[in-house]
Amino acid sequence: MIVVGLTIAAAGYAGRYALQVIKQMEPQVKQTLQSLPKTAFSGYYRGGFESKMNKREAALILGVSPTANKAKIREAHRRIMLLNHPDKGCLICYPDQLELLGP
C-alpha cells in the first residue's frame, strides 16, 4: 500500500512539474510555430472549379504556365498525382478534377 501511495504522489509531483515547464515554454513554442514555413501545399491553386475545366484552370492546378510544353505538364501532373495518392491520404484537389487534367 505504501508503494502505491508513493507512486501516486510521485506521479502527481511529476505532472505538476511538467505543467509548470509547459507554461514557461509556451512563448518559445508559439514563436517556433510561427517561424515554421507554411504548409507544403500553400503554393497550389485553391480556387473553386468551373463547371467545365479550361486550360487556364488546369494550368493553375498543376502550377505551370498555360503555354507550358508537354514535358512540363506531364512532370507537374505526375507530381500532383503522387502527392494525391490514396495511400498517402493527402488530397490537394478533388480526385475527379485531377482525372480531367490527364497526363
Short mmCIF file of the C-alpha atoms (twelve columns), coordinates in Angstrom:
data_MODEL
# 
_entry.id   MODEL 
# 
loop_
_atom_site.group_PDB 
_atom_site.id 
_atom_site.type_symbol 
_atom_site.label_atom_id 
_atom_site.label_alt_id 
_atom_site.label_comp_id 
_atom_site.label_asym_id 
_atom_site.label_seq_id 
_atom_site.Cartn_x 
_atom_site.Cartn_y 
_atom_site.Cartn_z 
_atom_site.pdbx_PDB_model_num 
ATOM 1   C CA . MET A 1   0.000   0.000  0.000   1 
ATOM 2   C CA . ILE A 2   2.814   2.374  0.825   1 
ATOM 3   C CA . VAL A 3   4.416   1.755  -2.569  1 
ATOM 4   C CA . VAL A 4   1.148   2.572  -4.355  1 
ATOM 5   C CA . GLY A 5   0.777   5.780  -2.358  1 
ATOM 6   C CA . LEU A 6   4.348   6.845  -3.098  1 
ATOM 7   C CA . THR A 7   3.861   6.083  -6.797  1 
ATOM 8   C CA . ILE A 8   0.714   8.213  -6.952  1 
ATOM 9   C CA . ALA A 9   2.442   11.055 -5.091  1 
ATOM 10  C CA . ALA A 10  5.438   10.887 -7.432  1 
ATOM 11  C CA . ALA A 11  3.134   10.948 -10.468 1 
ATOM 12  C CA . GLY A 12  1.347   13.987 -9.043  1 
ATOM 13  C CA . TYR A 13  4.581   15.896 -8.466  1 
ATOM 14  C CA . ALA A 14  5.877   14.937 -11.902 1 
ATOM 15  C CA . GLY A 15  2.643   16.126 -13.514 1 
ATOM 16  C CA . ARG A 16  2.753   19.394 -11.617 1 
ATOM 17  C CA . TYR A 17  6.367   19.967 -12.660 1 
ATOM 18  C CA . ALA A 18  5.524   19.138 -16.291 1 
ATOM 19  C CA . LEU A 19  2.684   21.682 -16.312 1 
ATOM 20  C CA . GLN A 20  4.983   24.382 -14.912 1 
ATOM 21  C CA . VAL A 21  7.608   23.662 -17.568 1 
ATOM 22  C CA . ILE A 22  4.996   23.723 -20.333 1 
ATOM 23  C CA . LYS A 23  3.700   27.119 -19.156 1 
ATOM 24  C CA . GLN A 24  7.238   28.523 -19.160 1 
ATOM 25  C CA . MET A 25  7.946   27.190 -22.657 1 
ATOM 26  C CA . GLU A 26  4.664   28.362 -24.207 1 
ATOM 27  C CA . PRO A 27  6.049   31.640 -25.699 1 
ATOM 28  C CA . GLN A 28  9.004   29.782 -27.207 1 
ATOM 29  C CA . VAL A 29  6.733   27.156 -28.741 1 
ATOM 30  C CA . LYS A 30  4.446   29.827 -30.230 1 
ATOM 31  C CA . GLN A 31  7.424   31.662 -31.713 1 
ATOM 32  C CA . THR A 32  8.803   28.444 -33.189 1 
ATOM 33  C CA . LEU A 33  5.453   27.514 -34.718 1 
ATOM 34  C CA . GLN A 34  5.114   30.960 -36.291 1 
ATOM 35  C CA . SER A 35  8.603   30.766 -37.777 1 
ATOM 36  C CA . LEU A 36  7.899   27.440 -39.487 1 
ATOM 37  C CA . PRO A 37  7.128   27.641 -43.201 1 
ATOM 38  C CA . LYS A 38  3.513   27.499 -44.247 1 
ATOM 39  C CA . THR A 39  2.042   24.194 -45.348 1 
ATOM 40  C CA . ALA A 40  3.661   22.344 -48.183 1 
ATOM 41  C CA . PHE A 41  0.588   22.955 -50.310 1 
ATOM 42  C CA . SER A 42  0.338   26.713 -49.917 1 
ATOM 43  C CA . GLY A 43  1.628   27.241 -53.463 1 
ATOM 44  C CA . TYR A 44  -1.188  25.287 -55.099 1 
ATOM 45  C CA . TYR A 45  -4.353  26.688 -56.624 1 
ATOM 46  C CA . ARG A 46  -7.193  26.743 -54.098 1 
ATOM 47  C CA . GLY A 47  -9.886  28.399 -56.165 1 
ATOM 48  C CA . GLY A 48  -13.260 26.970 -56.989 1 
ATOM 49  C CA . PHE A 49  -13.777 24.853 -60.047 1 
ATOM 50  C CA . GLU A 50  -15.788 25.929 -63.056 1 
ATOM 51  C CA . SER A 51  -18.423 23.587 -64.444 1 
ATOM 52  C CA . LYS A 52  -16.130 22.673 -67.342 1 
ATOM 53  C CA . MET A 53  -12.374 22.777 -66.854 1 
ATOM 54  C CA . ASN A 54  -10.465 25.057 -69.179 1 
ATOM 55  C CA . LYS A 55  -6.759  25.247 -69.971 1 
ATOM 56  C CA . ARG A 56  -6.143  28.168 -67.597 1 
ATOM 57  C CA . GLU A 57  -7.697  26.388 -64.623 1 
ATOM 58  C CA . ALA A 58  -5.781  23.178 -65.371 1 
ATOM 59  C CA . ALA A 59  -2.541  25.165 -65.548 1 
ATOM 60  C CA . LEU A 60  -3.304  26.837 -62.193 1 
ATOM 61  C CA . ILE A 61  -3.939  23.478 -60.543 1 
ATOM 62  C CA . LEU A 62  -0.763  21.984 -61.982 1 
ATOM 63  C CA . GLY A 63  1.273   25.078 -61.164 1 
ATOM 64  C CA . VAL A 64  2.526   25.587 -64.722 1 
ATOM 65  C CA . SER A 65  2.039   28.208 -67.393 1 
ATOM 66  C CA . PRO A 66  -0.941  27.722 -69.739 1 
ATOM 67  C CA . THR A 67  1.600   27.692 -72.575 1 
ATOM 68  C CA . ALA A 68  3.870   25.077 -70.948 1 
ATOM 69  C CA . ASN A 69  5.205   22.271 -73.124 1 
ATOM 70  C CA . LYS A 70  4.022   18.665 -72.796 1 
ATOM 71  C CA . ALA A 71  7.071   17.594 -70.769 1 
ATOM 72  C CA . LYS A 72  6.425   20.232 -68.085 1 
ATOM 73  C CA . ILE A 73  2.729   19.377 -67.995 1 
ATOM 74  C CA . ARG A 74  3.497   15.664 -67.614 1 
ATOM 75  C CA . GLU A 75  6.012   16.348 -64.819 1 
ATOM 76  C CA . ALA A 76  3.559   18.621 -62.969 1 
ATOM 77  C CA . HIS A 77  0.739   16.091 -63.394 1 
ATOM 78  C CA . ARG A 78  2.972   13.311 -62.070 1 
ATOM 79  C CA . ARG A 79  3.964   15.420 -59.052 1 
ATOM 80  C CA . ILE A 80  0.338   16.265 -58.211 1 
ATOM 81  C CA . MET A 81  -0.808  12.669 -58.675 1 
ATOM 82  C CA . LEU A 82  1.961   11.395 -56.376 1 
ATOM 83  C CA . LEU A 83  1.003   13.959 -53.742 1 
ATOM 84  C CA . ASN A 84  -2.637  12.931 -54.044 1 
ATOM 85  C CA . HIS A 85  -2.054  9.195  -53.984 1 
ATOM 86  C CA . PRO A 86  -4.749  7.500  -51.864 1 
ATOM 87  C CA . ASP A 87  -2.144  5.517  -49.933 1 
ATOM 88  C CA . LYS A 88  -0.689  8.789  -48.652 1 
ATOM 89  C CA . GLY A 89  -4.094  10.065 -47.568 1 
ATOM 90  C CA . CYS A 90  -3.343  13.512 -48.900 1 
ATOM 91  C CA . LEU A 91  -5.680  15.381 -51.214 1 
ATOM 92  C CA . ILE A 92  -4.952  18.844 -52.548 1 
ATOM 93  C CA . CYS A 93  -7.755  18.887 -55.117 1 
ATOM 94  C CA . TYR A 94  -10.776 16.807 -55.844 1 
ATOM 95  C CA . PRO A 95  -9.765  13.487 -57.426 1 
ATOM 96  C CA . ASP A 96  -12.394 13.778 -60.155 1 
ATOM 97  C CA . GLN A 97  -10.917 17.117 -61.181 1 
ATOM 98  C CA . LEU A 98  -7.420  15.616 -61.270 1 
ATOM 99  C CA . GLU A 99  -8.604  12.875 -63.601 1 
ATOM 100 C CA . LEU A 100 -9.827  15.534 -66.025 1 
ATOM 101 C CA . LEU A 101 -6.331  17.019 -66.244 1 
ATOM 102 C CA . GLY A 102 -4.898  13.905 -67.852 1 
ATOM 103 C CA . PRO A 103 -1.187  13.212 -68.255 1 
# 
